Amino acid sequence: MIRELPITELDLSQAATIWDVRDAKSFAEGHLQGAVNRPIDGLSAELLAAVPVGEPVYVLCGGGTKAPRAAMLLDGFDAGREVVVLAGGTRKAKAEGLPIETGT
């Protein structure tokens, strides 16, 4: 199941599985605090299976083109999992003053 959530509505105070699906260089230049780099080309059923059942996987990219594609891929691996596209991506997170980290 895929749904969309504006990145500004994500509760960063709770532990969540957040996958930034951009390449490693873009990720290192700045990403949402708590996000893990999972480039779209490396997504797999095995990665998805490592996330506890019942826990949503939040996906984001720079501005909103890769995350929906990544969500479709993940949904194809397991349609029963909740995948949440964080609308607006890293650009919106930066613009809204959400915590951004650099490095890997």
N, CA, C and O of each residue as an XYZ file, in Angstrom:
416
protein
N       0.843     -1.170      0.000
C       0.000      0.000      0.000
C       0.895      1.243      0.000
O       1.784      1.377      0.841
N       0.654      2.131     -0.934
C       1.435      3.357     -1.044
C       0.549      4.536     -0.659
O      -0.600      4.639     -1.089
N       1.105      5.413      0.153
C       0.409      6.660      0.444
C       1.428      7.787      0.442
O       2.636      7.553      0.481
N       0.928      9.000      0.397
C       1.798     10.170      0.367
C       1.571     10.998      1.619
O       0.447     11.121      2.104
N       2.656     11.566      2.136
C       2.594     12.414      3.319
C       3.497     13.619      3.073
O       4.662     13.443      2.715
N       2.995     14.831      3.256
C       3.889     15.985      3.132
C       5.036     15.839      4.133
O       4.806     15.506      5.296
N       6.254     16.083      3.691
C       7.413     15.880      4.556
C       7.311     16.694      5.838
O       7.862     16.307      6.869
N       6.610     17.819      5.777
C       6.456     18.669      6.953
C       5.548     18.046      8.012
O       5.512     18.518      9.148
N       4.816     16.989      7.652
C       3.924     16.340      8.615
C       4.545     15.084      9.246
O       3.914     14.426     10.072
N       5.770     14.760      8.858
C       6.451     13.599      9.441
C       6.856     13.915     10.873
O       7.442     14.965     11.137
N       6.552     13.020     11.788
C       6.909     13.188     13.194
C       8.335     12.681     13.385
O       8.567     11.478     13.498
N       9.282     13.608     13.420
C      10.687     13.230     13.539
C      11.076     12.801     14.950
O      12.194     12.335     15.168
N      10.166     12.952     15.905
C      10.480     12.570     17.277
C      10.358     11.057     17.486
O      10.831     10.526     18.490
N       9.734     10.381     16.552
C       9.565      8.935     16.678
C      10.553      8.214     15.763
O      10.898      8.707     14.689
N      10.997      7.051     16.202
C      11.882      6.246     15.370
C      11.101      5.784     14.143
O       9.993      5.261     14.262
N      11.679      5.979     12.985
C      11.014      5.581     11.747
C      12.062      5.089     10.759
O      13.225      5.486     10.823
N      11.643      4.229      9.853
C      12.515      3.769      8.785
C      12.345      4.735      7.622
O      11.324      4.728      6.935
N      13.373      5.575      7.410
C      13.337      6.590      6.351
C      14.460      6.280      5.370
O      15.639      6.293      5.724
N      14.068      5.999      4.128
C      15.044      5.693      3.090
C      15.120      6.839      2.102
O      14.122      7.208      1.483
N      16.321      7.405      1.957
C      16.590      8.422      0.948
C      17.099      7.661     -0.271
O      18.149      7.020     -0.212
N      16.361      7.730     -1.373
C      16.652      6.873     -2.530
C      17.549      7.535     -3.576
O      17.679      7.033     -4.692
N      18.171      8.668     -3.212
C      19.118      9.321     -4.127
C      20.463      8.600     -4.101
O      20.696      7.723     -3.269
N      21.345      8.985     -5.025
C      22.679      8.385     -5.051
C      23.485      8.858     -3.835
O      23.116      9.824     -3.167
N      24.588      8.159     -3.564
C      25.383      8.421     -2.361
C      25.930      9.845     -2.321
O      26.000     10.440     -1.245
N      26.317     10.400     -3.456
C      26.867     11.757     -3.498
C      25.812     12.771     -3.080
O      26.083     13.636     -2.247
N      24.618     12.677     -3.642
C      23.541     13.602     -3.287
C      23.161     13.459     -1.818
O      22.914     14.449     -1.130
N      23.115     12.217     -1.346
C      22.787     11.951      0.058
C      23.794     12.626      0.980
O      23.411     13.273      1.954
N      25.089     12.475      0.672
C      26.148     13.030      1.520
C      26.113     14.555      1.551
O      26.532     15.163      2.536
N      25.617     15.175      0.486
C      25.552     16.638      0.422
C      24.482     17.210      1.346
O      24.517     18.396      1.674
N      23.542     16.386      1.764
C      22.519     16.834      2.702
C      21.298     15.952      2.643
O      20.730     15.724      1.575
N      20.894     15.452      3.804
C      19.729     14.566      3.880
C      18.986     14.791      5.199
O      19.538     15.316      6.165
N      17.742     14.385      5.207
C      16.909     14.501      6.392
C      17.527     13.713      7.539
O      17.944     12.568      7.365
N      17.582     14.333      8.707
C      18.126     13.659      9.887
C      17.412     12.334     10.102
O      16.182     12.279     10.089
N      18.175     11.276     10.298
C      17.608      9.955     10.551
C      17.411      9.110      9.309
O      17.116      7.919      9.405
N      17.572      9.722      8.135
C      17.402      8.959      6.891
C      18.622      8.086      6.624
O      19.743      8.414      7.014
N      18.377      6.972      5.955
C      19.426      6.043      5.557
C      19.482      6.048      4.033
O      18.446      6.065      3.368
N      20.691      6.033      3.485
C      20.827      6.042      2.028
C      20.550      4.654      1.462
O      21.259      3.690      1.754
N      19.507      4.578      0.650
C      19.128      3.345     -0.052
C      18.859      3.732     -1.508
O      17.703      3.897     -1.900
N      19.933      3.880     -2.324
C      19.731      4.289     -3.722
C      18.707      3.409     -4.430
O      18.653      2.196     -4.226
N      17.906      4.046     -5.258
C      16.803      3.360     -5.933
C      17.273      2.121     -6.680
O      16.565      1.115     -6.726
N      18.470      2.190     -7.266
C      18.982      1.051     -8.041
C      19.325     -0.154     -7.167
O      19.457     -1.269     -7.672
N      19.468      0.065     -5.865
C      19.835     -1.032     -4.972
C      18.692     -1.578     -4.138
O      18.898     -2.459     -3.303
N      17.479     -1.062     -4.357
C      16.341     -1.554     -3.569
C      16.059     -3.010     -3.912
O      16.167     -3.424     -5.066
N      15.696     -3.778     -2.893
C      15.436     -5.202     -3.114
C      14.395     -5.712     -2.122
O      14.091     -5.070     -1.117
N      13.872     -6.868     -2.435
C      12.923     -7.513     -1.533
C      13.595     -7.836     -0.200
O      12.952     -7.800      0.849
N      14.889     -8.150     -0.244
C      15.626     -8.480      0.981
C      15.728     -7.271      1.906
O      15.551     -7.397      3.117
N      16.013     -6.099      1.337
C      16.066     -4.888      2.154
C      14.723     -4.612      2.803
O      14.648     -4.282      3.986
N      13.673     -4.751      2.024
C      12.330     -4.509      2.547
C      11.981     -5.518      3.636
O      11.357     -5.162      4.636
N      12.372     -6.750      3.450
C      12.070     -7.805      4.420
C      12.779     -7.570      5.755
O      12.348     -8.092      6.783
N      13.864     -6.788      5.745
C      14.612     -6.511      6.974
C      13.894     -5.494      7.867
O      14.236     -5.347      9.040
N      12.910     -4.800      7.319
C      12.130     -3.836      8.109
C      11.025     -4.611      8.822
O      10.317     -5.395      8.190
N      10.867     -4.404     10.130
C       9.832     -5.148     10.863
C       8.448     -4.999     10.221
O       8.048     -3.913      9.803
N       7.741     -6.115     10.160
C       6.387     -6.114      9.605
C       5.518     -5.180     10.437
O       5.613     -5.159     11.664
N       4.688     -4.425      9.775
C       3.817     -3.481     10.459
C       4.413     -2.092     10.582
O       3.711     -1.143     10.930
N       5.710     -1.963     10.297
C       6.366     -0.659     10.360
C       6.419     -0.072      8.951
O       6.914     -0.728      8.034
N       5.922      1.145      8.762
C       5.967      1.724      7.416
C       7.394      2.071      7.004
O       8.258      2.309      7.847
N       7.621      2.095      5.706
C       8.888      2.543      5.153
C       8.613      3.894      4.495
O       7.796      4.001      3.581
N       9.304      4.911      4.973
C       9.173      6.250      4.406
C      10.259      6.430      3.359
O      11.427      6.151      3.630
N       9.896      6.892      2.169
C      10.888      7.123      1.121
C      10.852      8.577      0.683
O       9.788      9.190      0.587
N      12.035      9.116      0.419
C      12.128     10.466     -0.098
C      13.321     10.570     -1.023
O      14.204      9.712     -1.030
N      13.328     11.637     -1.803
C      14.430     11.910     -2.710
C      14.731     13.399     -2.603
O      14.464     14.011     -1.568
N      15.275     13.980     -3.644
C      15.608     15.401     -3.602
C      14.392     16.293     -3.697
O      14.235     17.237     -2.922
N      13.527     15.987     -4.657
C      12.394     16.863     -4.865
C      11.099     16.174     -5.219
O      10.054     16.822     -5.268
N      11.137     14.876     -5.466
C       9.873     14.198     -5.675
C       9.716     13.329     -6.898
O       8.602     12.891     -7.185
N      10.789     13.053     -7.643
C      10.617     12.193     -8.813
C      11.027     10.745     -8.558
O      10.373      9.823     -9.047
N      12.099     10.536     -7.802
C      12.564      9.166     -7.548
C      11.755      8.454     -6.472
O      11.544      7.244     -6.558
N      11.303      9.185     -5.466
C      10.586      8.546     -4.357
C       9.324      7.809     -4.812
O       9.110      6.678     -4.375
N       8.475      8.394     -5.671
C       7.307      7.636     -6.131
C       7.696      6.376     -6.917
O       7.035      5.344     -6.802
N       8.758      6.460     -7.705
C       9.234      5.269     -8.438
C       9.733      4.210     -7.463
O       9.473      3.020     -7.642
N      10.451      4.648     -6.433
C      10.943      3.713     -5.414
C       9.777      3.050     -4.691
O       9.816      1.853     -4.408
N       8.742      3.828     -4.393
C       7.568      3.278     -3.715
C       6.907      2.200     -4.566
O       6.478      1.172     -4.043
N       6.824      2.428     -5.864
C       6.241      1.428     -6.768
C       7.074      0.151     -6.767
O       6.525     -0.950     -6.753
N       8.400      0.297     -6.781
C       9.284     -0.872     -6.724
C       9.043     -1.663     -5.440
O       8.866     -2.881     -5.474
N       9.040     -0.959     -4.310
C       8.840     -1.625     -3.020
C       7.481     -2.293     -2.952
O       7.360     -3.399     -2.424
N       6.458     -1.638     -3.478
C       5.117     -2.209     -3.506
C       5.107     -3.486     -4.348
O       4.381     -4.433     -4.045
N       5.907     -3.504     -5.391
C       6.014     -4.700     -6.226
C       6.660     -5.871     -5.485
O       6.339     -7.032     -5.739
N       7.569     -5.554     -4.574
C       8.214     -6.613     -3.782
C       7.254     -7.195     -2.755
O       7.255     -8.402     -2.510
N       6.426     -6.328     -2.147
C       5.500     -6.769     -1.107
C       4.353     -5.766     -1.017
O       4.469     -4.743     -0.340
N       3.257     -6.057     -1.692
C       2.124     -5.131     -1.757
C       1.433     -4.953     -0.405
O       0.637     -4.029     -0.238
N       1.724     -5.814      0.545
C       1.108     -5.714      1.858
C       1.805     -4.729      2.781
O       1.280     -4.401      3.845
N       2.976     -4.257      2.388
C       3.732     -3.328      3.224
C       3.278     -1.894      2.989
O       2.900     -1.532      1.875
N       3.316     -1.089      4.028
C       2.967      0.324      3.888
C       4.218      1.100      3.496
O       5.214      1.105      4.218
N       4.149      1.753      2.343
C       5.234      2.601      1.858
C       4.692      4.020      1.780
O       3.657      4.266      1.161
N       5.396      4.947      2.409
C       4.941      6.332      2.481
C       5.932      7.231      1.735
O       7.104      7.319      2.100
N       5.447      7.885      0.700
C       6.265      8.835     -0.046
C       6.216     10.174      0.686
O       5.142     10.732      0.905
N       7.388     10.680      1.060
C       7.461     11.968      1.741
C       7.502     13.068      0.682
O       8.550     13.369      0.112
N       6.341     13.655      0.437
C       6.185     14.650     -0.623
C       6.983     15.909     -0.324
O       6.961     16.432      0.790
N       7.681     16.378     -1.335
C       8.501     17.583     -1.202
C       9.975     17.263     -1.095
O      10.826     18.067     -1.477
N      10.272     16.084     -0.574
C      11.650     15.614     -0.503
C      12.574     16.495      0.323
O      12.144     17.317      1.131
N      13.858     16.287      0.084
C      14.890     16.971      0.855
C      14.850     18.481      0.629
O      15.100     19.247      1.560
N      14.543     18.920     -0.585
C      14.483     20.364     -0.843
C      13.445     21.040      0.051
O      13.708     22.094      0.631
N      12.284     20.439      0.158
C      11.217     20.993      1.004
C      11.631     20.935      2.475
O      11.376     21.873      3.231
N      12.268     19.840      2.877
C      12.727     19.715      4.262
C      13.693     20.842      4.612
O      13.589     21.445      5.680
N      14.628     21.124      3.713
C      15.582     22.219      3.949
C      14.857     23.550      4.014
O      15.110     24.355      4.911
N      13.954     23.788      3.066
C      13.234     25.059      2.994
C      12.389     25.306      4.237
O      12.191     26.450      4.645
N      11.889     24.221      4.837
C      11.024     24.346      6.018
C      11.801     24.298      7.336
O      11.206     24.362      8.412
N      13.124     24.187      7.251
C      13.947     24.203      8.459
C      13.998     22.893      9.220
O      14.350     22.870     10.400
N      13.643     21.789      8.543
C      13.752     20.485      9.216
C      15.226     20.132      9.379
O      16.059     20.627      8.621
N      15.564     19.286     10.351
C      16.975     18.970     10.592
C      17.609     18.218      9.424
O      17.126     17.165      9.006
N      18.705     18.784      8.906
C      19.427     18.212      7.768
C      20.840     17.851      8.231
O      21.480     18.607      8.960
N      21.306     16.693      7.798
C      22.663     16.237      8.110
C      23.456     16.134      6.816
O      22.882     15.997      5.736
N      24.772     16.199      6.931
C      25.638     15.955      5.778
C      26.514     14.747      6.098
O      26.618     14.321      7.248
N      27.138     14.207      5.058
C      27.984     13.028      5.237
C      27.183     11.766      5.029
O      26.005     11.796      4.673
N      27.868     10.641      5.264
C      27.208      9.349      5.018
C      26.722      8.695      6.276
O      26.149      7.607      6.224
